[in-house]
Amino acid sequence: MPDNPFRIFEDFKNNGIVYFMECKGFIKIGRCKYLNLDYRRGELQGGNPFDLEVLGIIICESESGARGKERDLQKRFADFKHRNEWFRKEPELLDYITEHAEDAEPCLDMSREYANTRQREQYDR
């Protein structure tokens, strides 16, 4: 029986994250599955003429945990709301991200590897 190529992703498959993405003076507070961050950034980038930068993430144990955290943060920073999930880039919000969010690069790397593994698996079938 072939080795499971998805084994390395097992520890992360149920995690949800809250992400902070910056674009032209605004920050999006959103959520997705841990293994889907790069895909989510690509979705948002596709409809945006300006580069998006992931400033940080907060890892949650579940998608429902991420949903609750996202809701709480959007309420907390409601005074800075511009439109939908986009907030003005204010010092208070940036301070929160600096103090509470983790570097997004390991998550982005793993989500890219997960997507590549899925593509290889589909091609090999």
C-alpha positions in Angstrom: 0.0 0.0 0.0 1.5 3.4 -1.0 2.5 5.9 1.7 -0.1 8.6 2.5 1.3 11.8 1.0 -1.1 13.8 3.1 0.2 12.5 6.5 2.3 15.6 7.1 -0.8 17.7 6.9 -2.9 15.8 9.4 -1.9 18.0 12.4 -3.3 21.1 10.5 -6.3 19.8 8.6 -8.9 20.9 11.2 -7.3 24.2 12.2 -8.9 27.4 11.2 -7.1 30.7 11.1 -7.9 34.4 11.3 -5.7 36.3 8.8 -4.8 39.9 8.5 -4.2 41.0 4.9 -3.0 44.5 4.0 -3.8 46.4 0.8 -3.2 50.1 0.1 -3.9 51.3 3.7 -6.6 48.8 4.5 -6.5 45.5 6.4 -8.8 42.6 5.8 -9.7 40.6 8.9 -10.9 37.2 7.5 -10.7 33.5 8.2 -10.1 30.2 6.4 -8.7 26.8 7.0 -5.0 26.6 7.8 -4.2 24.7 4.7 -6.1 27.1 2.4 -4.4 30.4 3.2 -2.4 30.7 0.0 -5.6 29.7 -2.0 -7.6 32.3 -0.2 -5.0 35.0 -0.8 -5.1 34.0 -4.5 -8.9 34.4 -4.6 -8.7 37.8 -3.1 -5.8 38.9 -5.3 -7.6 37.8 -8.4 -10.1 40.6 -8.0 -7.7 43.2 -6.8 -5.2 45.3 -8.9 -2.9 45.9 -5.9 -0.7 43.4 -4.1 -2.0 41.8 -1.0 0.4 41.1 1.9 -0.5 38.7 4.7 0.6 40.5 7.9 0.0 37.6 10.3 -2.4 34.9 11.4 -4.0 33.6 14.5 -4.3 29.8 14.6 -7.5 28.4 16.1 -8.2 24.7 16.9 -11.2 24.6 14.6 -13.0 26.4 11.8 -15.7 27.4 14.3 -13.1 28.8 16.6 -11.7 30.9 13.8 -15.2 32.1 12.9 -15.8 33.2 16.5 -12.4 34.9 16.7 -12.9 36.7 13.4 -16.3 38.0 14.6 -14.8 39.2 17.9 -12.0 41.0 16.2 -14.3 42.6 13.7 -16.4 43.9 16.5 -13.4 45.0 18.5 -12.1 47.1 15.5 -15.6 48.2 14.3 -14.6 51.9 14.6 -12.0 51.4 11.9 -14.3 49.5 9.5 -14.2 50.7 5.9 -16.3 48.2 4.1 -17.3 44.6 4.8 -14.2 42.9 6.3 -11.8 45.7 5.4 -10.6 48.1 8.1 -8.5 51.2 8.0 -4.9 50.6 8.8 -4.8 52.2 12.2 -2.1 52.0 14.9 -4.3 50.2 17.3 -5.1 47.5 14.8 -1.4 47.2 13.8 -0.4 47.0 17.5 -2.9 44.1 18.0 -1.5 42.2 15.0 2.1 42.7 16.2 1.2 41.5 19.7 -1.1 38.6 18.9 -0.5 37.3 15.4 2.1 34.8 14.2 4.2 35.0 11.1 2.1 33.8 8.1 5.0 32.4 6.1 5.0 28.8 7.6 1.3 28.6 7.0 1.6 30.0 3.4 4.4 27.5 2.7 2.4 24.5 4.0 -0.8 25.6 2.2 1.2 25.8 -1.1 2.7 22.3 -0.5 -0.7 20.9 0.4 -2.1 22.3 -2.9 0.9 20.9 -4.9 0.4 17.5 -3.2 -3.3 17.5 -4.1 -2.5 18.3 -7.7 0.1 15.5 -7.9 -2.3 13.0 -6.5 -5.0 14.0 -9.0 -2.5 13.8 -11.9 -1.3 10.3 -10.8 -4.8 8.8 -10.8 
